[in-house]
């Protein structure tokens, strides 16, 4: 049975360990933790002392002692199947906050993103989504774009281009310069005169309307009077209403790339875990909750229990705002995510969108 004095000594040591983990580590401990985390990120295998001895030119006894210290501080964990160590959630957080330095963007990565960023024919939303698709491929993580247009985006002009007898393309321009297009399908041939009158009426009544209120204005401003001006009013109204209702709904949309990438990670080879991850990806309301704080444009990292998605994943996300179009971009990956590379990629996208 422990004496009171022994209990006090143990409690003091535990407190010192906890405090040491929150404070700055020694140079050797920092190097050791960095090696273990970055090696584990790449291999997903526990890291043994031999690798560290070779890199730090230390004896195995010294390395084992320091690994034990870092384990006491709560920064490393020891697995049951190996004598090596893996980072704890606290270890990842210490690494991200105190050790990690964002990587320089490789020439290959930059070239792939520049091809999208410099494509002037793409709308802002398309640039963002295609850029994140490329990032998902580069990293083998899941990329999410939660897009929404600011209520300050007002309808400036609507134009229509006939594609065929039963297909039109409606082009919507906002006062912030945002351009969106929607296909409109007609159930039968309609005179060009009726189409022109419909567009003229819509432009007259809804210019200056917030983009997320277009469908409401169509219903309450256009529908009651369109029959006075347009012969085939019912079909044209329904076609335009459906198109713009879809447009309004896309104000808050979810675009996901690399959904199965998460399932290729070795951490997620359990059937129940896979089922849980897939069900969360299928829940749009849940995914929408990943959205960043309204005014937060920094890149934020949520490791394990810090996010509501899953304790075995990390989420890196940030907001964007370009020409009145705003939203959130995020990457979801395992806790051993390649944090330094992901932050560089997201920063590159943000910086180029702002330009």
VEXKEMAR-884173 format. One record per residue (C-alpha): residue number from 1; x, y, z. Coordinates in nm, 3 decimals, decimal comma. Layout:
# VEXKEMAR-884173
{node NUM; {X; Y; Z}} ...
END
This chain:
# VEXKEMAR-884173
{node 1; {0,000; 0,000; 0,000}} {node 2; {0,134; 0,342; -0,101}} {node 3; {0,223; 0,588; 0,171}} {node 4; {0,083; 0,939; 0,166}} {node 5; {0,427; 1,071; 0,078}} {node 6; {0,450; 0,829; -0,219}} {node 7; {0,110; 0,939; -0,347}} {node 8; {0,216; 1,304; -0,328}} {node 9; {0,536; 1,230; -0,520}} {node 10; {0,342; 1,046; -0,795}} {node 11; {0,087; 1,325; -0,817}} {node 12; {0,364; 1,582; -0,847}} {node 13; {0,536; 1,383; -1,121}} {node 14; {0,208; 1,345; -1,309}} {node 15; {0,147; 1,717; -1,285}} {node 16; {0,502; 1,790; -1,405}} {node 17; {0,454; 1,556; -1,700}} {node 18; {0,128; 1,722; -1,794}} {node 19; {0,282; 2,067; -1,762}} {node 20; {0,589; 1,968; -1,961}} {node 21; {0,371; 1,846; -2,246}} {node 22; {0,203; 2,187; -2,265}} {node 23; {0,529; 2,381; -2,242}} {node 24; {0,822; 2,396; -2,482}} {node 25; {1,012; 2,069; -2,517}} {node 26; {1,389; 2,041; -2,525}} {node 27; {1,552; 2,063; -2,865}} {node 28; {1,617; 1,688; -2,873}} {node 29; {1,261; 1,605; -2,765}} {node 30; {1,125; 1,838; -3,032}} {node 31; {1,338; 1,674; -3,301}} {node 32; {1,239; 1,330; -3,181}} {node 33; {0,867; 1,413; -3,178}} {node 34; {0,894; 1,567; -3,525}} {node 35; {1,064; 1,257; -3,664}} {node 36; {0,806; 1,021; -3,516}} {node 37; {0,506; 1,222; -3,633}} {node 38; {0,632; 1,284; -3,986}} {node 39; {0,743; 0,922; -4,025}} {node 40; {0,407; 0,795; -3,898}} {node 41; {0,220; 1,032; -4,132}} {node 42; {0,398; 0,872; -4,426}} {node 43; {0,396; 0,505; -4,320}} {node 44; {0,107; 0,463; -4,073}} {node 45; {0,341; 0,229; -3,881}} {node 46; {0,471; 0,268; -3,524}} {node 47; {0,816; 0,427; -3,517}} {node 48; {1,097; 0,243; -3,339}} {node 49; {1,414; 0,375; -3,180}} {node 50; {1,653; 0,257; -3,455}} {node 51; {1,525; 0,509; -3,710}} {node 52; {1,557; 0,790; -3,458}} {node 53; {1,906; 0,683; -3,350}} {node 54; {2,022; 0,700; -3,712}} {node 55; {1,877; 1,049; -3,763}} {node 56; {1,969; 1,206; -3,429}} {node 57; {2,300; 1,022; -3,382}} {node 58; {2,197; 0,917; -3,030}} {node 59; {2,226; 0,590; -2,845}} {node 60; {1,923; 0,365; -2,836}} {node 61; {1,908; 0,403; -2,457}} {node 62; {1,886; 0,782; -2,488}} {node 63; {1,616; 0,760; -2,755}} {node 64; {1,411; 0,510; -2,557}} {node 65; {1,434; 0,731; -2,249}} {node 66; {1,318; 1,038; -2,443}} {node 67; {1,037; 0,840; -2,609}} {node 68; {0,927; 0,732; -2,263}} {node 69; {0,933; 1,094; -2,148}} {node 70; {0,721; 1,205; -2,442}} {node 71; {0,481; 0,923; -2,365}} {node 72; {0,459; 1,046; -2,005}} {node 73; {0,385; 1,395; -2,136}} {node 74; {0,092; 1,252; -2,333}} {node 75; {0,246; 1,331; -2,673}} {node 76; {0,316; 0,972; -2,779}} {node 77; {0,137; 0,641; -2,739}} {node 78; {0,267; 0,288; -2,737}} {node 79; {0,078; 0,026; -2,937}} {node 80; {0,015; -0,327; -2,816}} {node 81; {0,161; -0,484; -3,129}} {node 82; {0,495; -0,305; -3,145}} {node 83; {0,763; -0,152; -2,928}} {node 84; {0,745; 0,159; -3,144}} {node 85; {0,546; 0,473; -3,070}} {node 86; {0,270; 0,661; -3,251}} {node 87; {0,158; 1,022; -3,200}} {node 88; {-0,131; 1,089; -2,964}} {node 89; {-0,397; 1,347; -3,043}} {node 90; {-0,217; 1,582; -2,806}} {node 91; {0,109; 1,507; -2,989}} {node 92; {-0,043; 1,609; -3,323}} {node 93; {-0,175; 1,928; -3,169}} {node 94; {0,168; 2,012; -3,022}} {node 95; {0,326; 1,939; -3,360}} {node 96; {0,081; 2,162; -3,549}} {node 97; {0,107; 2,449; -3,301}} {node 98; {0,481; 2,443; -3,226}} {node 99; {0,684; 2,238; -3,473}} {node 100; {0,525; 2,218; -3,815}} {node 101; {0,638; 2,449; -4,093}} {node 102; {0,420; 2,466; -4,408}} {node 103; {0,589; 2,301; -4,705}} {node 104; {0,678; 2,488; -5,020}} {node 105; {0,439; 2,410; -5,303}} {node 106; {0,602; 2,175; -5,552}} {node 107; {0,627; 2,282; -5,916}} {node 108; {0,399; 1,997; -6,021}} {node 109; {0,131; 2,087; -5,767}} {node 110; {0,152; 2,454; -5,862}} {node 111; {0,120; 2,379; -6,234}} {node 112; {-0,190; 2,166; -6,183}} {node 113; {-0,363; 2,435; -5,980}} {node 114; {-0,254; 2,719; -6,207}} {node 115; {-0,419; 2,549; -6,504}} {node 116; {-0,751; 2,589; -6,322}} {node 117; {-0,683; 2,927; -6,161}} {node 118; {-0,582; 3,086; -6,492}} {node 119; {-0,879; 2,953; -6,686}} {node 120; {-1,078; 3,274; -6,741}} {node 121; {-1,370; 3,086; -6,897}} {node 122; {-1,460; 2,927; -6,562}} {node 123; {-1,694; 3,086; -6,310}} {node 124; {-1,556; 3,142; -5,960}} {node 125; {-1,753; 2,847; -5,818}} {node 126; {-1,615; 2,617; -6,089}} {node 127; {-1,257; 2,731; -6,018}} {node 128; {-1,300; 2,656; -5,648}} {node 129; {-1,460; 2,316; -5,699}} {node 130; {-1,214; 2,199; -5,966}} {node 131; {-0,919; 2,321; -5,757}} {node 132; {-1,042; 2,119; -5,460}} {node 133; {-1,095; 1,815; -5,684}} {node 134; {-0,728; 1,837; -5,778}} {node 135; {-0,626; 1,876; -5,412}} {node 136; {-0,828; 1,564; -5,325}} {node 137; {-0,634; 1,372; -5,591}} {node 138; {-0,300; 1,513; -5,476}} {node 139; {-0,350; 1,428; -5,110}} {node 140; {-0,576; 1,122; -5,127}} {node 141; {-0,809; 1,293; -4,878}} {node 142; {-1,172; 1,402; -4,912}} {node 143; {-1,228; 1,762; -5,026}} {node 144; {-1,544; 1,956; -4,952}} {node 145; {-1,669; 2,288; -5,086}} {node 146; {-1,957; 2,444; -4,896}} {node 147; {-2,060; 2,723; -5,128}} {node 148; {-2,301; 3,003; -5,071}} {node 149; {-2,352; 3,342; -5,226}} {node 150; {-2,375; 3,649; -5,012}} {node 151; {-2,717; 3,807; -4,966}} {node 152; {-2,543; 4,124; -5,080}} {node 153; {-2,522; 3,968; -5,427}} {node 154; {-2,813; 4,128; -5,610}} {node 155; {-2,946; 4,030; -5,950}} {node 156; {-2,809; 4,277; -6,205}} {node 157; {-2,921; 4,121; -6,530}} {node 158; {-3,065; 3,805; -6,682}} {node 159; {-3,004; 3,701; -7,042}} {node 160; {-3,119; 3,398; -7,241}} {node 161; {-2,943; 3,221; -7,526}} {node 162; {-3,143; 2,969; -7,736}} {node 163; {-2,958; 2,639; -7,780}} {node 164; {-3,229; 2,445; -7,961}} {node 165; {-3,606; 2,451; -8,006}} {node 166; {-3,659; 2,320; -7,654}} {node 167; {-3,348; 2,431; -7,468}} {node 168; {-3,237; 2,772; -7,345}} {node 169; {-2,944; 2,883; -7,134}} {node 170; {-3,023; 3,153; -6,881}} {node 171; {-2,725; 3,366; -6,776}} {node 172; {-2,753; 3,546; -6,442}} {node 173; {-2,521; 3,835; -6,362}} {node 174; {-2,500; 3,989; -6,014}} {node 175; {-2,394; 4,336; -5,911}} {node 176; {-2,068; 4,186; -5,774}} {node 177; {-1,977; 4,046; -6,116}} {node 178; {-2,068; 3,686; -6,032}} {node 179; {-2,201; 3,496; -6,334}} {node 180; {-2,411; 3,181; -6,314}} {node 181; {-2,583; 2,989; -6,592}} {node 182; {-2,872; 2,745; -6,589}} {node 183; {-3,024; 2,528; -6,859}} {node 184; {-3,396; 2,574; -6,916}} {node 185; {-3,585; 2,296; -7,088}} {node 186; {-3,917; 2,361; -7,262}} {node 187; {-4,180; 2,095; -7,316}} {node 188; {-4,260; 2,225; -7,664}} {node 189; {-4,152; 2,489; -7,913}} {node 190; {-4,211; 2,845; -7,794}} {node 191; {-4,205; 3,163; -8,000}} {node 192; {-3,898; 3,383; -7,962}} {node 193; {-4,136; 3,673; -7,900}} {node 194; {-4,285; 3,504; -7,591}} {node 195; {-3,936; 3,422; -7,462}} {node 196; {-3,824; 3,785; -7,509}} {node 197; {-4,131; 3,918; -7,328}} {node 198; {-4,079; 3,676; -7,040}} {node 199; {-3,717; 3,781; -6,996}} {node 200; {-3,810; 4,148; -7,024}} {node 201; {-4,074; 4,107; -6,753}} {node 202; {-3,841; 3,909; -6,523}} {node 203; {-3,562; 4,165; -6,562}} {node 204; {-3,801; 4,451; -6,491}} {node 205; {-3,934; 4,299; -6,170}} {node 206; {-3,644; 4,113; -6,008}} {node 207; {-3,334; 4,321; -6,087}} {node 208; {-3,195; 4,429; -5,749}} {node 209; {-3,331; 4,117; -5,577}} {node 210; {-3,095; 3,909; -5,356}} {node 211; {-3,008; 3,594; -5,546}} {node 212; {-3,147; 3,366; -5,276}} {node 213; {-3,489; 3,531; -5,308}} {node 214; {-3,532; 3,504; -5,687}} {node 215; {-3,781; 3,216; -5,677}} {node 216; {-3,999; 3,400; -5,424}} {node 217; {-4,008; 3,712; -5,640}} {node 218; {-4,099; 3,504; -5,943}} {node 219; {-4,390; 3,352; -5,754}} {node 220; {-4,528; 3,671; -5,603}} {node 221; {-4,427; 3,937; -5,856}} {node 222; {-4,413; 3,766; -6,195}} {node 223; {-4,667; 3,485; -6,178}} {node 224; {-4,975; 3,705; -6,111}} {node 225; {-4,922; 3,920; -6,421}} {node 226; {-4,728; 3,716; -6,677}} {node 227; {-5,049; 3,599; -6,848}} {node 228; {-5,115; 3,962; -6,946}} {node 229; {-4,802; 3,974; -7,162}} {node 230; {-4,710; 3,622; -7,271}} {node 231; {-4,927; 3,380; -7,467}} {node 232; {-4,755; 3,058; -7,358}} {node 233; {-4,717; 3,197; -7,008}} {node 234; {-4,783; 2,884; -6,804}} {node 235; {-4,515; 2,670; -6,961}} {node 236; {-4,259; 2,951; -6,970}} {node 237; {-4,324; 3,054; -6,611}} {node 238; {-4,290; 2,696; -6,483}} {node 239; {-3,969; 2,644; -6,682}} {node 240; {-3,808; 2,962; -6,550}} {node 241; {-3,934; 2,906; -6,197}} {node 242; {-3,788; 2,555; -6,183}} {node 243; {-3,455; 2,676; -6,319}} {node 244; {-3,428; 2,967; -6,076}} {node 245; {-3,555; 2,763; -5,786}} {node 246; {-3,262; 2,528; -5,850}} {node 247; {-3,037; 2,833; -5,869}} {node 248; {-3,160; 2,959; -5,531}} {node 249; {-3,112; 2,614; -5,380}} {node 250; {-2,752; 2,610; -5,505}} {node 251; {-2,679; 2,918; -5,295}} {node 252; {-2,597; 2,674; -5,014}} {node 253; {-2,460; 2,370; -5,192}} {node 254; {-2,220; 2,092; -5,103}} {node 255; {-1,958; 1,965; -5,346}} {node 256; {-1,752; 1,665; -5,237}} {node 257; {-1,447; 1,518; -5,411}} {node 258; {-1,253; 1,203; -5,327}} {node 259; {-1,521; 1,051; -5,109}} {node 260; {-1,369; 0,704; -5,122}} {node 261; {-1,020; 0,835; -5,051}} {node 262; {-1,086; 0,817; -4,679}} {node 263; {-1,176; 0,452; -4,711}} {node 264; {-0,837; 0,378; -4,868}} {node 265; {-0,658; 0,489; -4,552}} {node 266; {-0,536; 0,196; -4,336}} {node 267; {-0,706; 0,345; -4,028}} {node 268; {-1,045; 0,281; -4,183}} {node 269; {-1,040; -0,089; -4,268}} {node 270; {-1,304; -0,181; -4,012}} {node 271; {-1,651; -0,249; -4,160}} {node 272; {-1,837; -0,055; -3,890}} {node 273; {-1,601; 0,240; -3,925}} {node 274; {-1,645; 0,244; -4,303}} {node 275; {-2,023; 0,234; -4,266}} {node 276; {-2,015; 0,521; -4,019}} {node 277; {-1,792; 0,738; -4,241}} {node 278; {-2,006; 0,676; -4,550}} {node 279; {-2,328; 0,759; -4,363}} {node 280; {-2,178; 1,091; -4,253}} {node 281; {-2,069; 1,174; -4,607}} {node 282; {-2,425; 1,102; -4,724}} {node 283; {-2,576; 1,337; -4,465}} {node 284; {-2,572; 1,679; -4,634}} {node 285; {-2,694; 1,861; -4,326}} {node 286; {-2,413; 1,706; -4,124}} {node 287; {-2,155; 1,796; -4,390}} {node 288; {-2,294; 2,150; -4,401}} {node 289; {-2,217; 2,178; -4,029}} {node 290; {-1,847; 2,168; -4,119}} {node 291; {-1,885; 2,524; -4,242}} {node 292; {-1,642; 2,767; -4,083}} {node 293; {-1,734; 3,061; -3,862}} {node 294; {-1,892; 3,346; -4,056}} {node 295; {-1,601; 3,589; -4,031}} {node 296; {-1,318; 3,339; -3,983}} {node 297; {-1,084; 3,344; -4,283}} {node 298; {-0,789; 3,176; -4,113}} {node 299; {-0,696; 2,816; -4,185}} {node 300; {-0,819; 2,613; -3,888}} {node 301; {-0,717; 2,260; -3,792}} {node 302; {-0,947; 2,032; -3,591}} {node 303; {-0,777; 1,711; -3,477}} {node 304; {-0,971; 1,405; -3,362}} {node 305; {-1,205; 1,492; -3,078}} {node 306; {-1,178; 1,863; -3,168}} {node 307; {-1,419; 1,808; -3,458}} {node 308; {-1,771; 1,668; -3,463}} {node 309; {-1,709; 1,441; -3,762}} {node 310; {-1,510; 1,153; -3,613}} {node 311; {-1,243; 1,116; -3,343}} {node 312; {-1,018; 0,932; -3,589}} {node 313; {-1,007; 1,211; -3,848}} {node 314; {-0,875; 1,564; -3,878}} {node 315; {-1,043; 1,849; -4,064}} {node 316; {-0,857; 2,147; -4,208}} {node 317; {-1,084; 2,424; -4,333}} {node 318; {-1,104; 2,790; -4,417}} {node 319; {-1,346; 3,045; -4,559}} {node 320; {-1,321; 3,226; -4,891}} {node 321; {-1,491; 3,535; -5,029}} {node 322; {-1,448; 3,627; -5,395}} {node 323; {-1,657; 3,888; -5,575}} {node 324; {-1,932; 3,852; -5,318}} {node 325; {-1,930; 3,472; -5,343}} {node 326; {-1,838; 3,312; -5,013}} {node 327; {-1,818; 2,969; -4,860}} {node 328; {-1,589; 2,716; -4,695}} {node 329; {-1,329; 2,477; -4,834}} {node 330; {-1,220; 2,181; -4,623}} {node 331; {-1,012; 1,865; -4,636}} {node 332; {-1,097; 1,560; -4,428}} {node 333; {-0,831; 1,299; -4,365}} {node 334; {-0,692; 1,069; -4,097}} {node 335; {-0,534; 1,218; -3,786}} {node 336; {-0,196; 1,142; -3,942}} {node 337; {-0,285; 1,393; -4,214}} {node 338; {0,002; 1,560; -4,400}} {node 339; {-0,076; 1,889; -4,225}} {node 340; {0,213; 2,098; -4,364}} {node 341; {0,127; 2,014; -4,725}} {node 342; {-0,248; 2,061; -4,686}} {node 343; {-0,206; 2,405; -4,530}} {node 344; {0,020; 2,511; -4,819}} {node 345; {-0,233; 2,392; -5,078}} {node 346; {-0,527; 2,567; -4,912}} {node 347; {-0,325; 2,886; -4,870}} {node 348; {-0,233; 2,878; -5,239}} {node 349; {-0,597; 2,846; -5,341}} {node 350; {-0,705; 3,125; -5,107}} {node 351; {-0,426; 3,361; -5,219}} {node 352; {-0,500; 3,306; -5,587}} {node 353; {-0,875; 3,345; -5,542}} {node 354; {-0,819; 3,675; -5,363}} {node 355; {-0,616; 3,793; -5,660}} 
END
